[in-house]
């Protein structure tokens, strides 16, 4: 028989997994809107931030900003992504 704490922890884990799925989907939707000229590279960088190793976080963020530099209209959208925010916070720690 499960205890209340076990049930609560399971619900919390399920909620976190759903939030993470939503954040990944939001990042992938943001990639869909970038110009075709940088689409493949931005997609690769975002996928690296989502599933890549820790040592690729900093180079991936730098590459993302370099790719988006000619397209300032996308800065705000990508800055609002949790995956990008989490990567920035990771590098601060």
C-alpha distances in whole Angstrom, upper triangle without the diagonal:
4,7,10,12,10,10,14,15,14,16,19,19,19,22,24,24,25,28,29,30,32,34,34,36,38,39,40,42,44,45,46,49,51,54,54,56,53,50,49,50,48,45,45,45,42,40,41,39,36,35,38,38,39,42,43,42,45,48,46,46,50,50,49,51,54,53,53,56,58,56,55,54,51,50,48,46,45,45,42,40,37,37,41,40,37,39,42,39,39,42,43,40
4,7,8,6,7,10,11,10,13,15,15,16,18,20,21,22,24,26,26,28,30,31,33,34,36,37,39,41,42,43,46,47,51,51,53,50,47,47,47,45,42,42,42,39,37,38,36,33,32,35,35,36,39,40,39,42,44,43,43,46,47,45,47,51,50,49,52,55,53,52,50,47,47,45,43,41,41,39,36,33,34,37,36,33,36,38,36,35,39,39,37
4,5,5,6,9,10,11,12,14,15,17,18,20,21,23,24,26,27,29,30,32,33,35,36,38,39,41,43,44,46,48,51,52,54,51,48,48,47,45,43,43,42,39,38,38,36,33,33,36,36,36,39,40,39,42,44,43,42,46,47,45,47,50,50,49,52,55,52,51,50,47,46,44,42,41,41,38,36,33,33,37,35,33,35,38,35,34,38,38,35
4,5,5,6,9,10,11,12,14,15,16,18,20,21,22,24,26,27,29,30,32,33,35,36,37,39,41,42,44,46,50,51,52,49,47,46,46,44,42,42,41,38,37,37,35,32,33,35,35,35,39,40,38,41,43,42,41,45,46,44,46,49,49,48,50,53,50,49,48,45,44,42,40,39,38,36,34,31,32,35,33,31,34,36,33,33,37,36,34
4,5,5,6,9,10,10,12,14,15,16,18,20,21,22,24,26,27,28,30,31,33,35,36,37,39,41,43,44,48,49,50,47,45,44,44,41,39,40,39,36,34,35,33,30,30,33,32,32,36,37,35,37,40,39,38,42,43,41,43,46,46,45,48,51,48,47,46,43,42,40,38,37,36,34,32,28,29,32,31,28,31,33,30,30,33,33,31
4,5,5,6,9,10,10,12,14,15,16,18,20,21,23,24,26,27,29,30,32,33,35,36,38,39,41,43,47,47,49,46,43,43,42,40,38,38,37,34,33,33,31,28,28,31,31,30,34,35,34,37,39,37,37,41,42,40,42,45,45,44,47,50,48,47,46,42,41,40,38,36,36,33,31,28,28,32,30,28,30,33,30,29,33,33,31
4,5,5,6,9,10,11,12,14,15,17,18,20,21,23,24,26,27,29,30,32,33,35,37,38,40,42,45,46,48,45,42,42,42,39,37,37,37,34,32,33,31,28,28,31,32,32,35,36,34,37,40,38,37,41,42,40,42,45,45,44,47,49,47,46,44,41,41,39,36,35,35,32,30,27,28,31,30,28,31,33,30,30,34,34,32
4,5,5,6,9,10,10,12,14,15,16,18,20,21,23,24,26,27,29,30,31,33,35,36,38,40,44,45,47,43,41,41,40,38,36,36,35,32,31,32,29,27,27,30,30,30,34,34,32,35,38,36,35,39,40,38,40,43,43,42,44,47,44,43,42,39,38,36,34,33,32,30,28,25,26,29,27,25,28,30,28,28,31,31,29
4,5,5,6,9,10,10,12,14,15,16,18,20,21,22,24,26,27,29,30,32,33,35,37,38,42,43,44,41,39,38,38,35,33,34,33,30,28,29,27,24,24,27,27,27,30,31,29,32,35,33,33,36,37,35,37,41,40,40,42,45,43,42,41,37,36,35,33,31,31,28,26,23,24,27,25,23,26,28,25,25,28,29,27
4,5,5,6,9,10,11,12,14,15,17,18,20,21,23,24,26,27,29,30,32,33,36,37,41,41,43,40,37,37,37,34,32,32,32,29,27,28,26,23,23,26,27,27,31,31,29,33,35,33,33,36,37,35,37,40,40,39,42,45,42,41,40,37,36,35,32,31,31,28,26,23,23,27,26,23,26,29,26,26,30,30,28
4,5,5,6,9,10,11,12,14,15,16,18,20,21,23,24,26,27,29,31,32,34,36,39,40,42,39,36,36,36,34,31,32,31,28,27,28,26,23,24,27,28,28,31,31,30,33,35,33,32,36,37,34,36,40,39,38,41,43,41,40,38,35,35,33,30,30,29,27,24,21,22,26,25,23,26,28,26,26,30,30,28
4,5,5,6,9,10,10,12,14,15,16,18,20,21,23,24,26,27,29,30,32,34,38,39,40,37,35,35,34,32,30,30,29,26,25,26,24,21,22,25,25,25,29,29,27,30,32,30,29,33,34,32,34,37,36,35,38,41,38,37,36,33,32,30,28,27,27,24,22,19,20,23,22,19,23,25,22,22,26,26,25
4,5,5,6,9,10,10,12,14,15,16,18,20,21,23,24,26,27,29,31,33,36,37,39,35,33,32,32,30,27,28,27,24,23,23,21,18,19,22,22,22,26,26,24,28,30,28,28,31,32,30,32,35,35,34,37,40,37,37,35,32,31,30,27,26,26,24,21,18,18,22,21,18,21,24,22,21,25,26,24
4,5,5,6,9,10,11,12,14,15,17,18,20,21,23,25,26,27,30,31,35,36,38,35,32,31,32,29,27,27,27,24,22,24,22,18,19,22,24,24,28,27,26,29,31,28,28,32,33,30,33,36,35,34,37,39,37,36,35,31,31,29,27,26,26,24,21,18,19,22,22,20,22,25,24,23,27,28,27
4,5,5,6,9,10,11,12,14,15,17,19,20,21,23,25,26,28,30,33,34,36,33,31,31,31,28,26,27,26,23,22,23,21,18,19,23,24,24,28,27,25,28,30,28,27,31,31,29,31,34,33,32,35,37,35,34,32,29,29,27,24,24,24,21,18,16,17,20,20,18,21,23,22,22,26,26,25
4,5,5,6,9,10,10,12,14,15,17,18,20,21,23,25,26,28,32,33,34,31,29,29,28,26,24,24,23,20,19,20,18,15,16,19,20,20,24,24,21,24,27,24,24,28,28,26,28,31,30,30,32,35,32,32,30,27,26,25,22,21,21,19,16,13,14,17,17,14,17,20,18,18,22,23,22
4,5,5,6,9,10,11,12,14,15,17,18,20,21,23,25,27,30,31,33,30,27,27,27,24,22,22,22,18,17,19,17,13,14,18,19,20,23,23,21,24,26,23,23,27,27,25,28,31,30,29,32,34,32,32,30,27,27,25,23,21,22,20,17,14,14,18,18,15,18,21,20,19,23,24,23
4,5,5,6,9,10,11,12,14,15,16,18,20,21,23,25,29,30,32,29,26,26,27,24,21,23,22,19,18,20,18,15,16,20,22,22,26,25,23,26,28,25,24,28,28,25,28,31,29,28,32,34,31,31,29,26,26,24,21,20,21,18,16,14,14,18,18,17,19,22,21,21,25,26,25
4,5,5,6,9,10,10,12,14,15,17,19,20,22,24,27,28,30,27,25,25,25,22,20,22,21,17,17,19,16,13,16,19,21,21,24,23,21,23,25,22,22,25,26,23,25,28,27,26,29,31,28,28,26,23,23,21,18,17,18,15,12,10,11,15,15,13,16,19,18,18,22,23,23
4,5,5,6,9,10,11,12,14,15,17,19,21,22,26,27,28,25,23,23,22,20,18,18,18,14,14,15,13,10,12,15,17,17,21,19,17,20,22,19,19,23,23,20,23,26,25,24,27,29,27,27,25,22,22,20,18,16,17,15,12,9,9,13,13,11,14,17,16,16,19,21,21
4,5,5,6,9,10,11,12,14,16,17,19,21,24,25,27,24,21,21,22,19,16,18,18,14,13,15,14,10,12,16,18,19,23,21,19,22,24,20,20,24,24,21,24,26,25,24,28,29,27,27,25,22,22,21,18,17,18,16,13,11,11,15,16,14,16,19,19,19,22,24,24
4,5,5,6,9,10,10,12,14,15,17,19,23,24,26,23,21,21,22,19,17,19,18,14,14,17,15,12,15,18,21,21,24,22,20,23,24,21,20,24,24,21,23,26,24,23,26,28,25,25,23,20,20,19,15,15,16,14,11,10,11,14,15,14,17,19,19,20,23,24,25
4,5,5,6,9,10,11,13,14,16,18,21,23,24,21,19,19,19,16,15,16,15,11,12,14,12,9,13,15,18,18,21,19,17,19,21,17,17,20,20,17,19,22,21,20,23,25,22,22,21,17,17,16,13,12,13,11,7,6,7,10,11,11,13,15,16,16,19,21,21
4,5,5,6,9,10,11,13,15,16,20,20,22,19,16,17,17,14,12,13,13,9,9,11,10,7,10,13,16,17,20,17,15,18,19,16,16,19,19,16,19,21,20,19,23,24,22,22,21,17,18,17,14,12,14,13,9,9,7,11,13,12,13,16,17,17,19,22,22
4,5,5,6,9,10,11,13,15,19,19,22,19,16,16,17,14,12,14,15,11,11,14,13,10,13,16,19,20,23,20,19,21,22,18,18,22,21,17,20,23,20,20,23,24,22,22,20,17,18,17,14,13,15,13,10,11,10,13,15,15,16,19,20,20,23,25,26
4,5,5,6,9,10,11,13,17,18,21,18,15,17,17,14,12,15,14,11,12,15,13,11,15,17,20,21,23,21,18,21,21,18,17,20,19,16,18,21,19,17,21,22,19,19,17,14,15,14,10,10,12,10,7,9,9,11,13,14,15,17,19,19,21,23,25
4,5,5,6,9,11,12,15,16,18,15,13,14,14,10,9,12,11,7,9,12,10,9,12,14,18,18,20,17,15,17,18,14,13,17,16,12,15,17,15,14,18,19,17,17,16,12,13,13,9,8,10,10,6,8,7,9,11,12,13,15,17,17,19,21,23
4,5,5,7,9,11,14,14,16,14,11,12,13,10,7,10,11,8,8,12,11,10,13,15,18,20,21,18,17,19,19,15,15,18,17,14,16,18,16,15,19,20,18,18,17,14,15,15,12,11,14,13,10,12,11,12,15,16,16,18,20,20,22,24,26
4,5,5,7,10,13,14,17,15,11,13,15,12,10,13,14,11,12,15,15,13,16,19,22,23,25,22,20,22,22,18,18,20,19,15,17,20,17,16,19,20,17,18,15,12,14,14,10,11,14,13,10,13,13,14,16,18,18,20,22,23,24,26,28
4,5,6,7,11,13,15,12,10,13,13,10,9,13,12,10,12,15,14,13,17,18,22,22,23,20,18,20,20,16,15,17,16,12,14,16,14,12,16,16,13,14,12,9,11,11,7,7,11,10,9,12,11,12,14,16,16,18,20,21,22,24,26
4,5,6,9,10,12,9,7,9,10,6,6,10,10,8,10,13,13,13,16,17,20,21,22,19,17,19,18,14,14,16,14,11,13,15,12,11,15,15,13,14,13,10,12,13,10,9,13,13,11,14,13,13,16,17,17,18,21,22,22,25,27
4,6,8,9,12,10,7,10,12,9,8,12,13,11,13,16,16,16,18,20,23,25,26,22,21,22,22,18,18,20,17,14,17,18,14,14,17,17,14,16,14,11,14,15,12,12,16,16,14,17,16,16,19,21,20,22,25,25,26,28,30
4,7,9,11,10,8,12,13,10,11,14,15,13,15,18,18,18,21,22,26,26,27,24,22,23,22,19,18,20,18,14,16,17,14,12,15,15,11,13,11,9,12,13,10,11,15,15,14,17,17,16,19,21,21,22,25,26,26,29,31
4,6,8,7,6,10,10,8,9,13,13,12,15,17,17,18,20,21,24,25,25,22,20,21,20,17,16,17,15,12,13,13,10,9,12,11,9,11,10,8,11,13,11,10,14,15,14,18,17,16,19,21,20,21,24,25,25,27,30
4,5,6,6,10,11,10,11,14,15,15,17,19,20,21,23,24,27,27,27,24,23,23,21,18,18,18,16,13,14,14,10,10,12,11,9,12,11,10,13,16,14,14,17,19,18,21,20,19,22,25,23,24,27,28,28,30,33
4,5,5,8,10,10,11,13,15,15,17,19,20,21,23,23,26,28,28,24,24,24,22,19,19,20,16,15,16,16,12,12,15,13,12,15,15,13,16,19,17,16,20,21,20,23,22,21,24,26,25,26,29,29,29,32,34
4,6,8,9,10,12,13,14,16,17,19,20,22,23,23,26,27,26,23,23,23,20,18,18,18,15,14,15,13,10,11,13,11,11,15,15,14,16,19,18,17,20,22,21,24,23,21,25,26,24,25,29,29,28,31,34
4,6,5,6,8,10,11,12,14,15,17,18,20,20,22,23,23,19,19,19,17,14,15,14,11,10,12,11,7,8,11,10,10,13,14,12,14,17,16,14,17,19,18,21,19,18,21,23,21,22,25,25,25,27,30
4,6,5,6,9,10,11,12,14,15,16,18,18,22,23,23,19,19,20,18,14,15,16,13,11,13,13,9,10,14,13,12,15,15,12,15,17,15,13,17,18,17,20,18,17,20,22,20,22,25,25,25,28,30
4,6,5,6,9,10,11,12,14,15,16,16,19,21,21,17,18,19,16,13,15,16,13,12,15,14,11,13,16,16,15,18,18,15,17,20,18,16,19,20,18,21,18,18,21,22,20,22,25,25,25,28,30
4,5,5,6,9,10,11,12,14,15,15,17,19,18,14,15,16,13,10,12,12,9,8,11,11,8,10,13,14,14,17,17,14,16,18,17,14,17,19,17,19,17,16,19,20,18,19,23,22,21,25,27
4,5,5,6,9,10,11,12,14,14,17,18,18,14,14,14,13,9,10,11,8,6,10,10,7,8,12,13,12,14,15,11,12,15,13,11,14,16,14,16,13,12,16,17,15,17,20,20,20,23,25
4,5,5,6,9,10,10,12,13,16,18,18,14,14,16,14,11,12,14,11,9,13,14,11,12,16,17,15,17,17,14,15,17,14,12,15,16,14,16,13,13,17,17,16,18,21,20,21,24,26
4,6,5,6,9,10,10,10,13,15,15,12,12,14,12,9,11,13,10,10,13,14,12,13,17,18,18,19,20,16,17,19,17,14,17,19,16,17,14,14,18,17,15,18,21,19,20,23,24
4,5,5,6,9,10,9,12,13,13,9,9,11,9,5,8,10,7,6,10,11,10,11,15,17,16,17,18,15,15,17,15,12,14,16,13,15,11,11,14,14,12,14,17,16,16,19,21
4,5,5,6,9,9,12,13,14,11,10,12,12,8,9,12,10,8,11,13,12,12,16,18,16,17,18,14,14,15,13,10,12,13,10,11,8,9,12,12,11,13,16,15,16,19,21
4,5,5,6,7,11,13,14,11,11,14,13,10,11,14,13,11,15,16,15,16,19,21,20,21,21,17,18,19,16,13,16,16,13,13,10,11,15,14,12,16,18,16,17,21,22
4,5,5,4,7,9,10,7,7,11,10,7,10,12,11,11,14,16,15,16,19,21,21,22,22,19,18,20,18,15,16,18,14,14,10,11,14,13,11,14,16,14,15,18,19
4,6,6,8,9,10,8,6,9,10,7,8,11,11,10,13,15,15,16,18,21,20,20,21,17,16,17,16,12,13,14,11,11,7,8,11,9,7,11,13,11,12,15,16
4,6,9,10,13,11,9,13,14,11,12,15,15,13,16,18,18,18,21,24,22,23,23,19,18,19,17,13,15,15,11,10,7,9,12,10,9,13,14,13,15,18,18
4,7,9,12,10,10,14,14,12,14,17,16,15,19,20,20,21,24,26,25,26,26,22,22,22,20,17,18,19,15,14,10,13,15,13,12,15,16,14,16,19,19
4,7,8,7,8,11,11,9,12,15,14,14,17,19,18,20,23,25,25,26,26,23,22,23,21,18,19,20,17,16,12,13,16,13,11,15,16,13,14,18,18
4,6,6,7,10,11,10,13,15,15,16,19,20,20,22,24,27,27,28,29,25,24,25,24,20,21,22,19,17,14,15,17,14,12,15,16,12,13,17,16
4,5,5,8,10,10,12,14,15,16,18,20,20,22,24,27,27,27,28,25,23,24,23,19,19,21,18,16,13,13,15,12,9,12,12,9,10,13,12
4,6,7,8,9,11,13,14,15,17,18,19,21,23,26,26,27,28,25,23,25,24,21,20,22,20,19,15,15,16,14,11,13,14,11,10,14,14
4,6,6,6,9,10,10,12,14,15,16,18,20,23,23,24,25,22,20,22,21,18,18,20,18,17,14,13,15,14,10,12,14,12,11,15,15
4,6,5,6,9,10,10,12,14,15,17,18,22,21,21,23,20,18,19,19,15,15,17,15,14,10,9,11,10,6,9,11,8,8,12,13
4,5,5,6,9,10,11,12,14,16,17,20,20,20,22,19,17,19,19,15,15,17,16,15,13,11,12,12,8,8,11,9,7,10,12
4,6,5,6,9,10,10,12,14,15,18,19,20,22,19,17,20,20,16,16,19,17,18,15,13,15,15,11,12,15,13,11,14,16
4,5,5,6,9,10,10,12,14,17,17,18,20,16,15,17,17,13,14,16,14,15,12,10,13,13,9,11,14,13,12,15,17
4,5,5,6,9,10,11,12,16,16,15,17,14,12,14,14,11,11,14,12,13,10,8,10,11,8,8,12,11,10,13,15
4,5,5,6,9,10,11,14,15,15,17,15,13,16,16,13,13,16,15,16,14,11,13,14,11,11,14,14,12,14,17
4,5,5,6,9,10,13,13,14,17,14,13,16,16,13,14,17,16,17,15,12,15,16,13,13,17,16,15,18,20
4,5,5,6,9,11,11,12,14,11,10,13,12,9,11,14,12,14,12,10,13,14,12,12,16,16,15,18,20
4,5,5,6,9,10,10,12,10,8,11,12,9,10,13,13,15,14,11,13,15,13,12,16,17,15,17,20
4,6,5,8,10,11,14,12,11,14,15,13,13,17,17,19,17,14,17,19,16,15,19,19,17,20,23
4,6,7,8,10,12,10,10,14,14,12,14,17,16,19,17,14,17,19,17,17,21,21,20,22,25
4,6,5,6,9,7,7,11,11,9,11,14,14,17,16,13,16,19,17,16,20,21,20,22,25
4,5,6,9,9,8,12,13,12,13,16,17,20,19,16,18,21,18,17,21,22,21,22,26
4,6,9,9,10,13,15,14,15,18,19,22,22,19,21,24,22,21,25,26,24,26,29
4,5,6,8,11,11,11,13,16,17,20,20,17,19,22,21,20,24,25,24,26,29
4,5,5,8,10,10,11,14,15,19,19,16,18,21,20,19,22,24,23,24,27
4,6,7,8,10,11,13,14,18,19,16,18,21,21,20,23,25,25,26,29
4,6,5,6,9,10,11,15,15,13,15,18,18,17,20,22,22,23,26
4,6,5,6,9,10,14,14,11,12,16,15,14,17,19,19,20,23
4,6,5,6,9,12,14,11,12,15,16,15,17,20,20,20,23
4,5,5,7,10,12,10,11,15,15,15,17,19,20,21,24
4,5,5,9,9,7,9,12,12,12,15,16,17,18,21
4,6,8,9,6,7,10,11,10,12,15,15,16,18
4,6,9,7,7,10,12,11,13,16,17,17,20
4,5,5,6,9,10,11,12,14,16,17,19
4,5,5,6,8,10,10,12,14,15,16
4,5,5,6,9,10,10,12,14,15
4,5,5,6,9,10,11,13,15
4,5,5,6,9,10,11,13
4,5,5,6,9,10,11
4,5,5,6,9,10
4,5,5,6,9
4,5,5,6
4,5,5
4,5
4
